[in-house]
Amino acid sequence: MTTTLITGANKGLGLETARRLAGAGHTVYLGARDLRRGTEAAHRIGARAVPIDVTDDESVRAAAKLVGDEAGSLDVLVNNAGIAGTARPAGETTADDMLTVYEANVFGAVRVLHAFLPLLKASPAPIVVNVGSGLGSLAATVDPHARAVVPDWIPVLAYSSSKAALNMVTAQYAHAFPAMRINAVDPGFTATDLNGHAGRQTVAEGAEIIVRMATTGPGGPTGGFFSAAGPIPW
């Protein structure tokens, strides 16, 4: 039985990913800041709710202890929790704006990875999927030709730079832990609360690449950045 933790999973892409993986036979720990909402969502899809706030060290440590006590190891970690932050132009974005977004999107992923590393190492074939964004592609930002892989590119300093940082986190962890498969994915412009449901894709379409990378077999890629259409330039 594959044991999987998904952060930020009580709605949107996280919930759809949890639903699909639970349906595939995974024992899914559905992470949510609000335990009531997490429990309600988990009950609907046959998962186990875990309270976890990725911006809080104590919360993350408690979640790791719960999963460790119950499962003993973790086979798949999906770092999905994140926020959009301010959409103000670069010239109006403050350091505090940046810090708020980085706390969830970058430091949160590192916090979870650090806490769950012992459980991942206890798995025979651990997988980590960091849910990023094509907006974090430096190539797409500076090269109009590369931007074809991110058709919905927009300039949003805090969010985009946080996802670029998450790409480097992904690459560095993949380098440090070659026995694990650690990749970043771009779900695409998906209709979720994060963008006021303005996205052009459904959550089922957006979750496709997350599920694919969470279920890739032995010999699958590591240290990469992927969308449903294929690799994305860093």
N, C-alpha and C positions, 0 to 999 in steps of 0.2 A: 504494500500500500504506500503510495506517494503522499508525503506530508508537505503541505503548502501553506505559506503565510502570504497574505496580500494586505498591504496597508491601504488605508483610505478606501475601503471596499464596501461601504454601506450604500453606495449609489454609483451611478455613472459607469465609467469604464472598469473600475474596480469590482463593482457588483457583477457586471456582465462577465468579467474574467472569472470571478469566483463561481458563478453559476455554471459556466462552461467546464471548468476544471472539476468541480464537484460532480457534474454529470459524467465526466470521463473517469470517475473513480478515485479522484484525489480526496484525501482527508484535508479539508480546507479550513484554515483558521482565518476568519474574516475580521480583519483589523479595522477598528473604528474608534474615533475619539469619544463619541457618545455611545455608551454601552447599550442604552435602550434601543436606539436606532440600529445599532449593530446586531443586537439580538433579534430584532424584528426581521431584518434583512437575512440574517443567517438562517432563521427558522424557515423562511420562504424557499431557500435553495438547498437545505440540508447541509449547512456548514456549522462551524463552531465559532461563536463571537469571542473576540479578544479585545479588551480595551487597550488602545495604544495611541498615544499622542506623540508623533515623531519629533516634536519640538521639545519634549520633556524627557530628560535622562532617566528619571525614576520610573516613569511610565513605560519606557522602552525596556528597561531592565526587568520590570515586573512581567511584561509580556514574554520576554525571553525565558524567564523562570517558569512561567505557566506552560509554555510550549515544551520546554525541556522536561519538566516534571511529568507531563502527560505523554509526550511522544518520544522523548529521548534524543531526537535528531530532527533536522529540517532538510528536506530534499529540494524544495523550490521556494525562493524568496522573490516576491514581486514588490519592488519599491514603487508603489503607485501614488501614494499620498503627495499632494502638492497644491499650491495656490497660484492664482494668476497675478495677484498684486496690482499695483497701479499701472494704468495704461498711459500715463502722462508722457509727453515728449522727453527726450534725453535731457534737454536743458532744464527741465522742471523736475526731474527725478532726483530725490535726495538720497543720501547715504542711509538714512533710516528706512526709506522705501525699499532700498536694495537689501538691507539687513533682514527685514521682515520676510521677503521672498526667499532669500538664501537660507534662512533658518528652517523653513519647511522643505524647500526643493533640493538643497544641497546638504546642509548640515544634518537634516532629518534622515536622508538616505545613508549618510556616513554613520550616524548614530545607530541606526537599525543594523547596518552591516556589521559594525563593531560588536554590538551586543549579541548578534546571532551567529557570528563566525564559529564559535565552538560547536554549535548544533549543525551548521552546514558542513564543517569538517568531519562530523560524525556520520554524514551521509556517504554512501558509496559513489554517488554521481550528482553532486550538488549543482544547482542552477540558480543564477541570479538574473533577474530581468529588471532593469532600471527604466521606468517609463519616462522618456524624454520628450523631445519635440524637434521637428525639423527647423523650428525657429532658432534652435541652438546650434545649427550648422554654420560655422564660420565661412565655409565655401559659398553657401547659398546667400549669405549676407553680403559678401564682397564681389561675387561673380554672377552677373545676370544669367549666364549660360547654365551655371550650376543650380540656379534658382528654379529650374524646370522641375526638380525633384521635390520642391516645396512650393507648390502653386499658390498657397495661401499665405505667403510670407508677408509679414508686417513688421515695422520697427517698434519693438517694445523692449526697452533697455533692461529692466529688472528681470522680467520673465525669461527673455531670450538668453541673457548672459548667465542666468542660473542654470539653464538647460545646457549651455555650452560647458559650464563647470561640471555638471553631472556627467557629461561625455568624458571629461578627463578623469573624473572619479572612476568611471567604468573602466577606462583603459588602464589606469594604474592598478586597480584591484585585479583585473585580468592578468596583468603582468606579475603581480605579487602572488597570485594563487592559480597557477597553471592547471591544477587538477580540477578546478571549477570552470563551469561555462558561465561567463559573466558578460552580458550584452546590454546595450541601450537600444530602445525602440522608439519609433515615432508612430503613434496611432493615427496621425493625420488630424484634420480639422473636423472634430467630432462634436455633435450636439450634446453638450453636458452643461451642468451648472457653472463650470469654470468659465465658459464663454457666453453665458446667458442663452444657451441652446441655439446659438447662431451657426454652429457648425453644419457642414453639408453632409457629413456621414452620420449614420446611425451608430449607437454604441456597439451593436453587433459587428459592424464593419470595422470600427476603431479597435475593438478588442482582438481582432483576428491575429495581428502580429504579436500581441502580448501572449496569447494562448499558444501560438506556434512556437515562440521561443521558449516558453515555459514547459513545452512538451517535446522539445527536440531530443532525439536519441543520442546515444554515445557517438562521439566523433563530430558532433555539431560544432558550429562556430563559437569562438569566444573572442572578447575584445573588439566587437564590432558594433555597428550602428545601422539599424535596419528599419525599413517600413514594409508594408505588405507587398510593395512592388520590388523590393530588393535593397541592396546596400545604399546608404546615404553618405555623401562625402562629409567628413568631419568639418 
